[in-house]
Amino acid sequence: MARRTARKRAGRTRLRQVRRRKRGIRPLRNRRRTRRRTLKTGRRRRVVRPRPRGYKQIYNDAFDKAYNEGFAAGFAKGLQDGGAPQG
């Protein structure tokens, strides 16, 4: 199940059967073209945007509050409030 969700997250919803290419007994003769053989154009991975992280925002707001109201007490207060109110 986890594999299926991972596949979905990668943008592939269809279940694909992949045929493994059999490696010959002889090694690849031309070393220069080996990489070209393994990666066909269009099979490049999409660049993944990092997912937004909510906790970072809370910590940033807590730090802002801390600097305004004396560090140790302000930071603790900021974290208790879940960060400063937005706006």
PDB file of N, CA, C and O in Angstrom, chain B, residues numbered from 101:
ATOM      1  N   MET B 101       0.830  -1.201   0.000  1.00  0.00           N
ATOM      2  CA  MET B 101       0.000   0.000   0.000  1.00  0.00           C
ATOM      3  C   MET B 101       0.867   1.254   0.000  1.00  0.00           C
ATOM      4  O   MET B 101       0.594   2.227  -0.702  1.00  0.00           O
ATOM      5  N   ALA B 102       1.912   1.197   0.805  1.00  0.00           N
ATOM      6  CA  ALA B 102       2.803   2.359   0.869  1.00  0.00           C
ATOM      7  C   ALA B 102       3.457   2.609  -0.479  1.00  0.00           C
ATOM      8  O   ALA B 102       3.694   3.750  -0.878  1.00  0.00           O
ATOM      9  N   ARG B 103       3.740   1.520  -1.163  1.00  0.00           N
ATOM     10  CA  ARG B 103       4.374   1.652  -2.470  1.00  0.00           C
ATOM     11  C   ARG B 103       3.433   2.364  -3.443  1.00  0.00           C
ATOM     12  O   ARG B 103       3.853   3.173  -4.270  1.00  0.00           O
ATOM     13  N   ARG B 104       2.143   2.033  -3.315  1.00  0.00           N
ATOM     14  CA  ARG B 104       1.162   2.631  -4.214  1.00  0.00           C
ATOM     15  C   ARG B 104       1.046   4.129  -3.978  1.00  0.00           C
ATOM     16  O   ARG B 104       0.983   4.907  -4.929  1.00  0.00           O
ATOM     17  N   THR B 105       1.017   4.538  -2.704  1.00  0.00           N
ATOM     18  CA  THR B 105       0.906   5.972  -2.419  1.00  0.00           C
ATOM     19  C   THR B 105       2.162   6.695  -2.861  1.00  0.00           C
ATOM     20  O   THR B 105       2.096   7.834  -3.324  1.00  0.00           O
ATOM     21  N   ALA B 106       3.306   6.043  -2.721  1.00  0.00           N
ATOM     22  CA  ALA B 106       4.552   6.663  -3.169  1.00  0.00           C
ATOM     23  C   ALA B 106       4.508   6.863  -4.674  1.00  0.00           C
ATOM     24  O   ALA B 106       4.972   7.882  -5.186  1.00  0.00           O
ATOM     25  N   ARG B 107       3.951   5.891  -5.379  1.00  0.00           N
ATOM     26  CA  ARG B 107       3.851   6.004  -6.827  1.00  0.00           C
ATOM     27  C   ARG B 107       2.923   7.145  -7.204  1.00  0.00           C
ATOM     28  O   ARG B 107       3.177   7.879  -8.160  1.00  0.00           O
ATOM     29  N   LYS B 108       1.834   7.287  -6.434  1.00  0.00           N
ATOM     30  CA  LYS B 108       0.896   8.376  -6.697  1.00  0.00           C
ATOM     31  C   LYS B 108       1.560   9.720  -6.468  1.00  0.00           C
ATOM     32  O   LYS B 108       1.364  10.662  -7.236  1.00  0.00           O
ATOM     33  N   ARG B 109       2.345   9.800  -5.409  1.00  0.00           N
ATOM     34  CA  ARG B 109       3.007  11.063  -5.088  1.00  0.00           C
ATOM     35  C   ARG B 109       3.999  11.444  -6.184  1.00  0.00           C
ATOM     36  O   ARG B 109       4.260  12.623  -6.423  1.00  0.00           O
ATOM     37  N   ALA B 110       4.543  10.429  -6.842  1.00  0.00           N
ATOM     38  CA  ALA B 110       5.485  10.699  -7.923  1.00  0.00           C
ATOM     39  C   ALA B 110       4.763  11.094  -9.208  1.00  0.00           C
ATOM     40  O   ALA B 110       5.401  11.369 -10.224  1.00  0.00           O
ATOM     41  N   GLY B 111       3.436  11.121  -9.162  1.00  0.00           N
ATOM     42  CA  GLY B 111       2.683  11.567 -10.326  1.00  0.00           C
ATOM     43  C   GLY B 111       2.300  10.455 -11.274  1.00  0.00           C
ATOM     44  O   GLY B 111       1.856  10.720 -12.391  1.00  0.00           O
ATOM     45  N   ARG B 112       2.464   9.206 -10.850  1.00  0.00           N
ATOM     46  CA  ARG B 112       2.074   8.082 -11.704  1.00  0.00           C
ATOM     47  C   ARG B 112       0.940   7.331 -11.032  1.00  0.00           C
ATOM     48  O   ARG B 112       1.133   6.699  -9.994  1.00  0.00           O
ATOM     49  N   THR B 113      -0.248   7.401 -11.627  1.00  0.00           N
ATOM     50  CA  THR B 113      -1.389   6.730 -11.005  1.00  0.00           C
ATOM     51  C   THR B 113      -1.587   5.325 -11.555  1.00  0.00           C
ATOM     52  O   THR B 113      -2.111   4.459 -10.854  1.00  0.00           O
ATOM     53  N   ARG B 114      -1.174   5.083 -12.806  1.00  0.00           N
ATOM     54  CA  ARG B 114      -1.351   3.757 -13.396  1.00  0.00           C
ATOM     55  C   ARG B 114      -0.320   2.792 -12.836  1.00  0.00           C
ATOM     56  O   ARG B 114       0.815   3.163 -12.537  1.00  0.00           O
ATOM     57  N   LEU B 115      -0.744   1.554 -12.706  1.00  0.00           N
ATOM     58  CA  LEU B 115       0.188   0.518 -12.290  1.00  0.00           C
ATOM     59  C   LEU B 115       0.943   0.062 -13.525  1.00  0.00           C
ATOM     60  O   LEU B 115       0.346  -0.430 -14.483  1.00  0.00           O
ATOM     61  N   ARG B 116       2.241   0.226 -13.499  1.00  0.00           N
ATOM     62  CA  ARG B 116       3.012  -0.096 -14.695  1.00  0.00           C
ATOM     63  C   ARG B 116       3.894  -1.300 -14.474  1.00  0.00           C
ATOM     64  O   ARG B 116       4.619  -1.380 -13.482  1.00  0.00           O
ATOM     65  N   GLN B 117       3.831  -2.243 -15.409  1.00  0.00           N
ATOM     66  CA  GLN B 117       4.734  -3.379 -15.348  1.00  0.00           C
ATOM     67  C   GLN B 117       5.976  -3.012 -16.147  1.00  0.00           C
ATOM     68  O   GLN B 117       5.892  -2.686 -17.331  1.00  0.00           O
ATOM     69  N   VAL B 118       7.107  -3.067 -15.500  1.00  0.00           N
ATOM     70  CA  VAL B 118       8.335  -2.660 -16.174  1.00  0.00           C
ATOM     71  C   VAL B 118       9.082  -3.896 -16.617  1.00  0.00           C
ATOM     72  O   VAL B 118       9.313  -4.811 -15.827  1.00  0.00           O
ATOM     73  N   ARG B 119       9.455  -3.921 -17.874  1.00  0.00           N
ATOM     74  CA  ARG B 119      10.269  -5.031 -18.358  1.00  0.00           C
ATOM     75  C   ARG B 119      11.718  -4.724 -18.075  1.00  0.00           C
ATOM     76  O   ARG B 119      12.247  -3.694 -18.493  1.00  0.00           O
ATOM     77  N   ARG B 120      12.345  -5.620 -17.369  1.00  0.00           N
ATOM     78  CA  ARG B 120      13.761  -5.415 -17.067  1.00  0.00           C
ATOM     79  C   ARG B 120      14.585  -5.714 -18.301  1.00  0.00           C
ATOM     80  O   ARG B 120      14.350  -6.721 -18.970  1.00  0.00           O
ATOM     81  N   ARG B 121      15.541  -4.867 -18.615  1.00  0.00           N
ATOM     82  CA  ARG B 121      16.416  -5.134 -19.760  1.00  0.00           C
ATOM     83  C   ARG B 121      17.483  -6.130 -19.325  1.00  0.00           C
ATOM     84  O   ARG B 121      18.150  -5.942 -18.308  1.00  0.00           O
ATOM     85  N   LYS B 122      17.628  -7.171 -20.097  1.00  0.00           N
ATOM     86  CA  LYS B 122      18.618  -8.177 -19.728  1.00  0.00           C
ATOM     87  C   LYS B 122      19.997  -7.681 -20.103  1.00  0.00           C
ATOM     88  O   LYS B 122      20.233  -7.248 -21.231  1.00  0.00           O
ATOM     89  N   ARG B 123      20.888  -7.748 -19.160  1.00  0.00           N
ATOM     90  CA  ARG B 123      22.266  -7.369 -19.453  1.00  0.00           C
ATOM     91  C   ARG B 123      22.948  -8.538 -20.149  1.00  0.00           C
ATOM     92  O   ARG B 123      22.853  -9.681 -19.704  1.00  0.00           O
ATOM     93  N   GLY B 124      23.622  -8.244 -21.226  1.00  0.00           N
ATOM     94  CA  GLY B 124      24.277  -9.316 -21.972  1.00  0.00           C
ATOM     95  C   GLY B 124      25.478  -9.863 -21.212  1.00  0.00           C
ATOM     96  O   GLY B 124      25.941  -9.268 -20.238  1.00  0.00           O
ATOM     97  N   ILE B 125      25.969 -10.996 -21.670  1.00  0.00           N
ATOM     98  CA  ILE B 125      27.151 -11.584 -21.039  1.00  0.00           C
ATOM     99  C   ILE B 125      28.361 -10.703 -21.312  1.00  0.00           C
ATOM    100  O   ILE B 125      29.206 -10.477 -20.447  1.00  0.00           O
ATOM    101  N   ARG B 126      28.414 -10.203 -22.573  1.00  0.00           N
ATOM    102  CA  ARG B 126      29.522  -9.302 -22.880  1.00  0.00           C
ATOM    103  C   ARG B 126      29.281  -7.953 -22.224  1.00  0.00           C
ATOM    104  O   ARG B 126      28.156  -7.455 -22.249  1.00  0.00           O
ATOM    105  N   PRO B 127      30.298  -7.355 -21.642  1.00  0.00           N
ATOM    106  CA  PRO B 127      30.098  -6.018 -21.071  1.00  0.00           C
ATOM    107  C   PRO B 127      29.853  -5.002 -22.182  1.00  0.00           C
ATOM    108  O   PRO B 127      30.088  -5.283 -23.357  1.00  0.00           O
ATOM    109  N   LEU B 128      29.380  -3.825 -21.800  1.00  0.00           N
ATOM    110  CA  LEU B 128      29.098  -2.802 -22.804  1.00  0.00           C
ATOM    111  C   LEU B 128      30.398  -2.383 -23.459  1.00  0.00           C
ATOM    112  O   LEU B 128      31.375  -2.039 -22.793  1.00  0.00           O
ATOM    113  N   ARG B 129      30.384  -2.422 -24.785  1.00  0.00           N
ATOM    114  CA  ARG B 129      31.641  -2.151 -25.478  1.00  0.00           C
ATOM    115  C   ARG B 129      32.012  -0.675 -25.426  1.00  0.00           C
ATOM    116  O   ARG B 129      33.134  -0.315 -25.070  1.00  0.00           O
ATOM    117  N   ASN B 130      31.055   0.172 -25.785  1.00  0.00           N
ATOM    118  CA  ASN B 130      31.384   1.585 -25.836  1.00  0.00           C
ATOM    119  C   ASN B 130      30.980   2.238 -24.519  1.00  0.00           C
ATOM    120  O   ASN B 130      29.798   2.473 -24.267  1.00  0.00           O
ATOM    121  N   ARG B 131      31.953   2.520 -23.702  1.00  0.00           N
ATOM    122  CA  ARG B 131      31.673   3.096 -22.388  1.00  0.00           C
ATOM    123  C   ARG B 131      31.066   4.496 -22.491  1.00  0.00           C
ATOM    124  O   ARG B 131      30.354   4.946 -21.593  1.00  0.00           O
ATOM    125  N   ARG B 132      31.360   5.168 -23.594  1.00  0.00           N
ATOM    126  CA  ARG B 132      30.897   6.542 -23.721  1.00  0.00           C
ATOM    127  C   ARG B 132      29.379   6.626 -23.867  1.00  0.00           C
ATOM    128  O   ARG B 132      28.752   7.607 -23.464  1.00  0.00           O
ATOM    129  N   ARG B 133      28.803   5.570 -24.455  1.00  0.00           N
ATOM    130  CA  ARG B 133      27.369   5.617 -24.697  1.00  0.00           C
ATOM    131  C   ARG B 133      26.539   4.931 -23.615  1.00  0.00           C
ATOM    132  O   ARG B 133      25.315   4.856 -23.728  1.00  0.00           O
ATOM    133  N   THR B 134      27.181   4.440 -22.590  1.00  0.00           N
ATOM    134  CA  THR B 134      26.427   3.658 -21.597  1.00  0.00           C
ATOM    135  C   THR B 134      25.378   4.512 -20.903  1.00  0.00           C
ATOM    136  O   THR B 134      24.258   4.053 -20.681  1.00  0.00           O
ATOM    137  N   ARG B 135      25.720   5.729 -20.561  1.00  0.00           N
ATOM    138  CA  ARG B 135      24.773   6.563 -19.836  1.00  0.00           C
ATOM    139  C   ARG B 135      23.583   6.909 -20.723  1.00  0.00           C
ATOM    140  O   ARG B 135      22.446   7.003 -20.261  1.00  0.00           O
ATOM    141  N   ARG B 136      23.876   7.097 -22.009  1.00  0.00           N
ATOM    142  CA  ARG B 136      22.816   7.437 -22.948  1.00  0.00           C
ATOM    143  C   ARG B 136      21.818   6.285 -23.075  1.00  0.00           C
ATOM    144  O   ARG B 136      20.630   6.494 -23.324  1.00  0.00           O
ATOM    145  N   ARG B 137      22.328   5.069 -22.900  1.00  0.00           N
ATOM    146  CA  ARG B 137      21.459   3.905 -23.017  1.00  0.00           C
ATOM    147  C   ARG B 137      20.520   3.802 -21.814  1.00  0.00           C
ATOM    148  O   ARG B 137      19.362   3.407 -21.947  1.00  0.00           O
ATOM    149  N   THR B 138      21.040   4.165 -20.641  1.00  0.00           N
ATOM    150  CA  THR B 138      20.237   3.952 -19.444  1.00  0.00           C
ATOM    151  C   THR B 138      19.145   4.996 -19.290  1.00  0.00           C
ATOM    152  O   THR B 138      18.063   4.677 -18.797  1.00  0.00           O
ATOM    153  N   LEU B 139      19.397   6.234 -19.697  1.00  0.00           N
ATOM    154  CA  LEU B 139      18.397   7.272 -19.471  1.00  0.00           C
ATOM    155  C   LEU B 139      17.864   7.777 -20.805  1.00  0.00           C
ATOM    156  O   LEU B 139      18.552   8.489 -21.537  1.00  0.00           O
ATOM    157  N   LYS B 140      16.644   7.402 -21.102  1.00  0.00           N
ATOM    158  CA  LYS B 140      16.016   7.916 -22.316  1.00  0.00           C
ATOM    159  C   LYS B 140      15.466   9.307 -22.022  1.00  0.00           C
ATOM    160  O   LYS B 140      15.111   9.620 -20.885  1.00  0.00           O
ATOM    161  N   THR B 141      15.400  10.133 -23.055  1.00  0.00           N
ATOM    162  CA  THR B 141      14.853  11.473 -22.835  1.00  0.00           C
ATOM    163  C   THR B 141      13.380  11.350 -22.508  1.00  0.00           C
ATOM    164  O   THR B 141      12.695  10.464 -23.019  1.00  0.00           O
ATOM    165  N   GLY B 142      12.896  12.230 -21.666  1.00  0.00           N
ATOM    166  CA  GLY B 142      11.500  12.158 -21.256  1.00  0.00           C
ATOM    167  C   GLY B 142      11.307  11.320 -20.013  1.00  0.00           C
ATOM    168  O   GLY B 142      10.232  11.349 -19.414  1.00  0.00           O
ATOM    169  N   ARG B 143      12.313  10.578 -19.612  1.00  0.00           N
ATOM    170  CA  ARG B 143      12.224   9.801 -18.382  1.00  0.00           C
ATOM    171  C   ARG B 143      12.920  10.526 -17.240  1.00  0.00           C
ATOM    172  O   ARG B 143      13.147   9.951 -16.175  1.00  0.00           O
ATOM    173  N   ARG B 144      13.254  11.782 -17.464  1.00  0.00           N
ATOM    174  CA  ARG B 144      13.938  12.529 -16.406  1.00  0.00           C
ATOM    175  C   ARG B 144      12.978  12.815 -15.272  1.00  0.00           C
ATOM    176  O   ARG B 144      11.791  13.054 -15.496  1.00  0.00           O
ATOM    177  N   ARG B 145      13.486  12.791 -14.072  1.00  0.00           N
ATOM    178  CA  ARG B 145      12.619  13.020 -12.923  1.00  0.00           C
ATOM    179  C   ARG B 145      12.259  14.481 -12.802  1.00  0.00           C
ATOM    180  O   ARG B 145      13.087  15.365 -13.022  1.00  0.00           O
ATOM    181  N   ARG B 146      11.009  14.723 -12.447  1.00  0.00           N
ATOM    182  CA  ARG B 146      10.608  16.110 -12.241  1.00  0.00           C
ATOM    183  C   ARG B 146      11.259  16.631 -10.978  1.00  0.00           C
ATOM    184  O   ARG B 146      11.479  15.882 -10.027  1.00  0.00           O
ATOM    185  N   VAL B 147      11.564  17.912 -10.973  1.00  0.00           N
ATOM    186  CA  VAL B 147      12.172  18.509  -9.787  1.00  0.00           C
ATOM    187  C   VAL B 147      11.072  18.682  -8.748  1.00  0.00           C
ATOM    188  O   VAL B 147      10.032  19.283  -9.017  1.00  0.00           O
ATOM    189  N   VAL B 148      11.317  18.149  -7.571  1.00  0.00           N
ATOM    190  CA  VAL B 148      10.296  18.167  -6.537  1.00  0.00           C
ATOM    191  C   VAL B 148      10.446  19.419  -5.691  1.00  0.00           C
ATOM    192  O   VAL B 148      11.522  19.719  -5.174  1.00  0.00           O
ATOM    193  N   ARG B 149       9.347  20.138  -5.565  1.00  0.00           N
ATOM    194  CA  ARG B 149       9.384  21.308  -4.681  1.00  0.00           C
ATOM    195  C   ARG B 149       9.284  20.845  -3.246  1.00  0.00           C
ATOM    196  O   ARG B 149       8.472  19.971  -2.942  1.00  0.00           O
ATOM    197  N   PRO B 150      10.083  21.401  -2.357  1.00  0.00           N
ATOM    198  CA  PRO B 150       9.965  20.990  -0.958  1.00  0.00           C
ATOM    199  C   PRO B 150       8.608  21.391  -0.398  1.00  0.00           C
ATOM    200  O   PRO B 150       8.102  22.475  -0.688  1.00  0.00           O
ATOM    201  N   ARG B 151       8.028  20.519   0.398  1.00  0.00           N
ATOM    202  CA  ARG B 151       6.711  20.811   0.953  1.00  0.00           C
ATOM    203  C   ARG B 151       6.832  21.885   2.025  1.00  0.00           C
ATOM    204  O   ARG B 151       7.806  21.902   2.778  1.00  0.00           O
ATOM    205  N   PRO B 152       5.851  22.783   2.101  1.00  0.00           N
ATOM    206  CA  PRO B 152       5.922  23.837   3.115  1.00  0.00           C
ATOM    207  C   PRO B 152       5.836  23.233   4.511  1.00  0.00           C
ATOM    208  O   PRO B 152       5.057  22.310   4.747  1.00  0.00           O
ATOM    209  N   ARG B 153       6.615  23.741   5.408  1.00  0.00           N
ATOM    210  CA  ARG B 153       6.621  23.218   6.772  1.00  0.00           C
ATOM    211  C   ARG B 153       6.044  24.258   7.723  1.00  0.00           C
ATOM    212  O   ARG B 153       6.546  25.377   7.831  1.00  0.00           O
ATOM    213  N   GLY B 154       4.998  23.869   8.395  1.00  0.00           N
ATOM    214  CA  GLY B 154       4.298  24.817   9.269  1.00  0.00           C
ATOM    215  C   GLY B 154       5.084  25.169  10.510  1.00  0.00           C
ATOM    216  O   GLY B 154       5.026  26.306  10.980  1.00  0.00           O
ATOM    217  N   TYR B 155       5.821  24.209  11.051  1.00  0.00           N
ATOM    218  CA  TYR B 155       6.480  24.477  12.325  1.00  0.00           C
ATOM    219  C   TYR B 155       7.532  25.563  12.192  1.00  0.00           C
ATOM    220  O   TYR B 155       7.794  26.288  13.151  1.00  0.00           O
ATOM    221  N   LYS B 156       8.141  25.688  11.016  1.00  0.00           N
ATOM    222  CA  LYS B 156       9.155  26.727  10.823  1.00  0.00           C
ATOM    223  C   LYS B 156       8.554  28.098  11.045  1.00  0.00           C
ATOM    224  O   LYS B 156       9.166  28.970  11.661  1.00  0.00           O
ATOM    225  N   GLN B 157       7.344  28.277  10.535  1.00  0.00           N
ATOM    226  CA  GLN B 157       6.654  29.559  10.671  1.00  0.00           C
ATOM    227  C   GLN B 157       6.439  29.880  12.142  1.00  0.00           C
ATOM    228  O   GLN B 157       6.651  31.012  12.576  1.00  0.00           O
ATOM    229  N   ILE B 158       6.018  28.879  12.906  1.00  0.00           N
ATOM    230  CA  ILE B 158       5.764  29.085  14.333  1.00  0.00           C
ATOM    231  C   ILE B 158       7.047  29.496  15.041  1.00  0.00           C
ATOM    232  O   ILE B 158       7.044  30.415  15.859  1.00  0.00           O
ATOM    233  N   TYR B 159       8.152  28.806  14.721  1.00  0.00           N
ATOM    234  CA  TYR B 159       9.410  29.152  15.362  1.00  0.00           C
ATOM    235  C   TYR B 159       9.853  30.554  14.995  1.00  0.00           C
ATOM    236  O   TYR B 159      10.348  31.290  15.849  1.00  0.00           O
ATOM    237  N   ASN B 160       9.682  30.936  13.732  1.00  0.00           N
ATOM    238  CA  ASN B 160      10.072  32.276  13.318  1.00  0.00           C
ATOM    239  C   ASN B 160       9.306  33.325  14.091  1.00  0.00           C
ATOM    240  O   ASN B 160       9.882  34.306  14.562  1.00  0.00           O
ATOM    241  N   ASP B 161       7.994  33.118  14.224  1.00  0.00           N
ATOM    242  CA  ASP B 161       7.172  34.078  14.957  1.00  0.00           C
ATOM    243  C   ASP B 161       7.579  34.128  16.417  1.00  0.00           C
ATOM    244  O   ASP B 161       7.603  35.196  17.030  1.00  0.00           O
ATOM    245  N   ALA B 162       7.900  32.959  16.974  1.00  0.00           N
ATOM    246  CA  ALA B 162       8.309  32.911  18.378  1.00  0.00           C
ATOM    247  C   ALA B 162       9.598  33.700  18.570  1.00  0.00           C
ATOM    248  O   ALA B 162       9.750  34.405  19.567  1.00  0.00           O
ATOM    249  N   PHE B 163      10.524  33.587  17.627  1.00  0.00           N
ATOM    250  CA  PHE B 163      11.774  34.335  17.728  1.00  0.00           C
ATOM    251  C   PHE B 163      11.517  35.833  17.655  1.00  0.00           C
ATOM    252  O   PHE B 163      12.120  36.610  18.394  1.00  0.00           O
ATOM    253  N   ASP B 164      10.615  36.235  16.756  1.00  0.00           N
ATOM    254  CA  ASP B 164      10.291  37.661  16.648  1.00  0.00           C
ATOM    255  C   ASP B 164       9.785  38.186  17.976  1.00  0.00           C
ATOM    256  O   ASP B 164      10.200  39.244  18.449  1.00  0.00           O
ATOM    257  N   LYS B 165       8.882  37.425  18.562  1.00  0.00           N
ATOM    258  CA  LYS B 165       8.298  37.831  19.833  1.00  0.00           C
ATOM    259  C   LYS B 165       9.388  37.898  20.904  1.00  0.00           C
ATOM    260  O   LYS B 165       9.408  38.807  21.735  1.00  0.00           O
ATOM    261  N   ALA B 166      10.288  36.924  20.865  1.00  0.00           N
ATOM    262  CA  ALA B 166      11.350  36.860  21.862  1.00  0.00           C
ATOM    263  C   ALA B 166      12.226  38.101  21.799  1.00  0.00           C
ATOM    264  O   ALA B 166      12.595  38.658  22.833  1.00  0.00           O
ATOM    265  N   TYR B 167      12.555  38.528  20.601  1.00  0.00           N
ATOM    266  CA  TYR B 167      13.403  39.707  20.490  1.00  0.00           C
ATOM    267  C   TYR B 167      12.683  40.947  20.988  1.00  0.00           C
ATOM    268  O   TYR B 167      13.318  41.873  21.494  1.00  0.00           O
ATOM    269  N   ASN B 168      11.378  40.975  20.853  1.00  0.00           N
ATOM    270  CA  ASN B 168      10.637  42.148  21.320  1.00  0.00           C
ATOM    271  C   ASN B 168      10.520  42.193  22.838  1.00  0.00           C
ATOM    272  O   ASN B 168      10.561  43.271  23.431  1.00  0.00           O
ATOM    273  N   GLU B 169      10.376  41.036  23.468  1.00  0.00           N
ATOM    274  CA  GLU B 169      10.068  41.061  24.908  1.00  0.00           C
ATOM    275  C   GLU B 169      11.113  40.354  25.760  1.00  0.00           C
ATOM    276  O   GLU B 169      10.732  39.546  26.607  1.00  0.00           O
ATOM    277  N   GLY B 170      12.383  40.603  25.590  1.00  0.00           N
ATOM    278  CA  GLY B 170      13.378  39.969  26.451  1.00  0.00           C
ATOM    279  C   GLY B 170      13.477  38.491  26.110  1.00  0.00           C
ATOM    280  O   GLY B 170      12.471  37.782  26.127  1.00  0.00           O
ATOM    281  N   PHE B 171      14.668  38.025  25.803  1.00  0.00           N
ATOM    282  CA  PHE B 171      14.750  36.794  25.023  1.00  0.00           C
ATOM    283  C   PHE B 171      14.110  35.559  25.655  1.00  0.00           C
ATOM    284  O   PHE B 171      13.168  35.007  25.087  1.00  0.00           O
ATOM    285  N   ALA B 172      14.597  35.109  26.817  1.00  0.00           N
ATOM    286  CA  ALA B 172      14.164  33.797  27.330  1.00  0.00           C
ATOM    287  C   ALA B 172      12.659  33.751  27.574  1.00  0.00           C
ATOM    288  O   ALA B 172      11.972  32.828  27.137  1.00  0.00           O
ATOM    289  N   ALA B 173      12.163  34.757  28.276  1.00  0.00           N
ATOM    290  CA  ALA B 173      10.730  34.770  28.593  1.00  0.00           C
ATOM    291  C   ALA B 173       9.911  34.927  27.315  1.00  0.00           C
ATOM    292  O   ALA B 173       8.875  34.286  27.139  1.00  0.00           O
ATOM    293  N   GLY B 174      10.393  35.785  26.436  1.00  0.00           N
ATOM    294  CA  GLY B 174       9.661  36.058  25.199  1.00  0.00           C
ATOM    295  C   GLY B 174       9.580  34.834  24.306  1.00  0.00           C
ATOM    296  O   GLY B 174       8.553  34.579  23.677  1.00  0.00           O
ATOM    297  N   PHE B 175      10.670  34.075  24.253  1.00  0.00           N
ATOM    298  CA  PHE B 175      10.687  32.895  23.384  1.00  0.00           C
ATOM    299  C   PHE B 175       9.708  31.848  23.905  1.00  0.00           C
ATOM    300  O   PHE B 175       8.965  31.236  23.138  1.00  0.00           O
ATOM    301  N   ALA B 176       9.722  31.654  25.230  1.00  0.00           N
ATOM    302  CA  ALA B 176       8.800  30.687  25.830  1.00  0.00           C
ATOM    303  C   ALA B 176       7.359  31.127  25.583  1.00  0.00           C
ATOM    304  O   ALA B 176       6.496  30.317  25.245  1.00  0.00           O
ATOM    305  N   LYS B 177       7.118  32.421  25.758  1.00  0.00           N
ATOM    306  CA  LYS B 177       5.770  32.948  25.547  1.00  0.00           C
ATOM    307  C   LYS B 177       5.346  32.760  24.087  1.00  0.00           C
ATOM    308  O   LYS B 177       4.213  32.386  23.785  1.00  0.00           O
ATOM    309  N   GLY B 178       6.293  33.032  23.204  1.00  0.00           N
ATOM    310  CA  GLY B 178       6.008  32.915  21.781  1.00  0.00           C
ATOM    311  C   GLY B 178       5.644  31.494  21.394  1.00  0.00           C
ATOM    312  O   GLY B 178       4.755  31.275  20.570  1.00  0.00           O
ATOM    313  N   LEU B 179       6.333  30.527  21.990  1.00  0.00           N
ATOM    314  CA  LEU B 179       6.031  29.133  21.664  1.00  0.00           C
ATOM    315  C   LEU B 179       4.697  28.706  22.262  1.00  0.00           C
ATOM    316  O   LEU B 179       3.963  27.924  21.657  1.00  0.00           O
ATOM    317  N   GLN B 180       4.383  29.219  23.450  1.00  0.00           N
ATOM    318  CA  GLN B 180       3.100  28.877  24.070  1.00  0.00           C
ATOM    319  C   GLN B 180       1.937  29.379  23.220  1.00  0.00           C
ATOM    320  O   GLN B 180       0.919  28.703  23.067  1.00  0.00           O
ATOM    321  N   ASP B 181       2.109  30.572  22.676  1.00  0.00           N
ATOM    322  CA  ASP B 181       1.035  31.150  21.854  1.00  0.00           C
ATOM    323  C   ASP B 181       0.945  30.469  20.499  1.00  0.00           C
ATOM    324  O   ASP B 181      -0.009  30.683  19.751  1.00  0.00           O
ATOM    325  N   GLY B 182       1.937  29.652  20.187  1.00  0.00           N
ATOM    326  CA  GLY B 182       1.972  29.074  18.845  1.00  0.00           C
ATOM    327  C   GLY B 182       2.393  30.115  17.845  1.00  0.00           C
ATOM    328  O   GLY B 182       1.878  30.169  16.728  1.00  0.00           O
ATOM    329  N   GLY B 183       3.332  30.941  18.250  1.00  0.00           N
ATOM    330  CA  GLY B 183       3.795  32.008  17.360  1.00  0.00           C
ATOM    331  C   GLY B 183       2.959  33.254  17.548  1.00  0.00           C
ATOM    332  O   GLY B 183       1.880  33.208  18.139  1.00  0.00           O
ATOM    333  N   ALA B 184       3.451  34.350  17.051  1.00  0.00           N
ATOM    334  CA  ALA B 184       2.725  35.609  17.167  1.00  0.00           C
ATOM    335  C   ALA B 184       1.518  35.577  16.231  1.00  0.00           C
ATOM    336  O   ALA B 184       1.552  34.901  15.202  1.00  0.00           O
ATOM    337  N   PRO B 185       0.450  36.304  16.579  1.00  0.00           N
ATOM    338  CA  PRO B 185      -0.706  36.348  15.672  1.00  0.00           C
ATOM    339  C   PRO B 185      -0.333  36.973  14.336  1.00  0.00           C
ATOM    340  O   PRO B 185       0.439  37.930  14.279  1.00  0.00           O
ATOM    341  N   GLN B 186      -0.882  36.429  13.280  1.00  0.00           N
ATOM    342  CA  GLN B 186      -0.524  36.940  11.950  1.00  0.00           C
ATOM    343  C   GLN B 186      -1.209  38.274  11.687  1.00  0.00           C
ATOM    344  O   GLN B 186      -2.315  38.531  12.164  1.00  0.00           O
ATOM    345  N   GLY B 187      -0.524  39.120  10.913  1.00  0.00           N
ATOM    346  CA  GLY B 187      -1.131  40.400  10.510  1.00  0.00           C
ATOM    347  C   GLY B 187      -0.662  41.498  11.360  1.00  0.00           C
ATOM    348  O   GLY B 187      -1.067  42.645  11.167  1.00  0.00           O
TER     349      GLY B 187
END
